[in-house]
């Protein structure tokens, strides 16, 4: 029963960022965030900065019990905070090239193949976005999936 609940949570929250530093970087990047889950009673250290920035950006903050937070988490070390982000948009290569052209920049495209871990894929995409990549190309089939 517990395993089924966990699988439902992972499928429901497929696009999430976990851990204090990762969530803080996400907030500072200006990327859209749907909501942030914070473990009840976590009011020290960098969590205060996360909450302050989230309130400033009018992002929904939900305080939930540590057990519930761990059920939602996809990693073992969420550090008491999880951010839920909207899914990445998919487009054609022509759309990526058009974005670069509009910005008067040479196209910067990242092509990924053989990535097996969905957490690694998410991390690479977030890093690519902060590095100014115009688009990421992933395989249509046999791309990594949550298990």
N, C-alpha and C positions, 0 to 999 in steps of 0.2 A: 504493500500500500504506500509506504513512504517513498519508494522508488518512483512509482507512478506520479505522485504529487510533484516530485522534483523534476521529472521529465516535462510535465505540464508547465512548470515555472520556466524552465529553460526555453521551451518553445514560445511561450508567451513573451518573454523578455529576451529576445534573441540579440538585440542591439543594446548592450549595456557596458558601462565602464565601471570597474571596481577598484577600490583602493584610494587612499587619501591623495597621494601625489598625482595619480592618473586623473581623478575627478577635478582636482585643482587646475591641472594643465588644460583640461577640457573646458572648464569655466573661463579661464583666461584666454583661450583661443577664440571665444565668441561664438562657437558653434551652437546650434540649437540643442536644447536639452528639454525633454518632456517633463521629467520630474527627478527628484533626488530622494533616495531612501537613506535615512540616518538611523542608526541604532539608538534606541531610547537610552538616555543617560550619557551619551557621548557628547560632552560639552567642553573638551579640553584640546589643546594643541591646534593643529591645522584644521580641525573640524569647525572651529569658530570662524576661520577665514572662509571656508567653503560655504557655510551657512550665510555669512554676511554678503558674499558675492552673489549667491543664489537669490537672496532676498532683494538685492539691488537690481538684479536682472528679472525679478518677478517670476522666478522659477518655483514651481510647487515643491515643497519640502514635506515629506512624510516621515514622521518618527514612528518606527515599528520595533517590536521586540527583537532581540538578538537571534532567537530561534527562527523567526519568520525571515529575517534578513539572510540568515545562512541557507534557508530553503530556496530563496530567490537566487542567491549567489551561484555563479558558474565556476568560481575558483575557490580555493581553500582559504585565501587570505584577503577578504574584502575590507578589512580594517574599519568596519563599522559604517561604510558608505558605499552606495551604488547609485550611479546616474543612468537613467534610461534615456536613450537618444533615438531620434527618428531614424528609420532605415536609410541607407545610402540610396541615392537615385541611380538607376541604370539608364544608359543611353548608348547611342551608336558612336563609333569612332569619329564620324563626321561632326557630331555634336561637340566632342572633345576638341577637335581641331578648330571649330568655330569659336569656342571659348578663348583659346589661345590667340586667335586672330583678332577678336574683339579687344583683348588686352594688349594687343600689339607686342606679343611675346612669341618666342619660338616655342613650339609645342613641347611640353614636358610630360611624357606618358610613361607610366610604370606598367610593365607586363609581368604578371605573376602566373606561375605554373608549378604544380607539385606541392603547393601549400596544403598540409594535411590537417593542421589544428586550426579550428575556427577562431580561437583567441589570438593566435599569431596573425591570421589574416586581418582581423580587426585592428590589431596593434599596428601592422604595416600600413593599413589604409589611413589610420589617424595620423601616423607620422608623415605619410605622403602628403596629406592635406596641409599639415603645418609647414611642410617644405615647399609648398607652392606647386605641387603636381597638378596638372590640368585634368588628368583622368587615370584610372587604374583599369587595366584589362585583365579579366580572369576568365578561365575556361567556362564554356556554357555547360558542359557535362563533366562529371568527375571532379568537381570542385569540392573543397572541404565542406563537411556538414557536421552539425551538432549530433552527438550520439545519444 
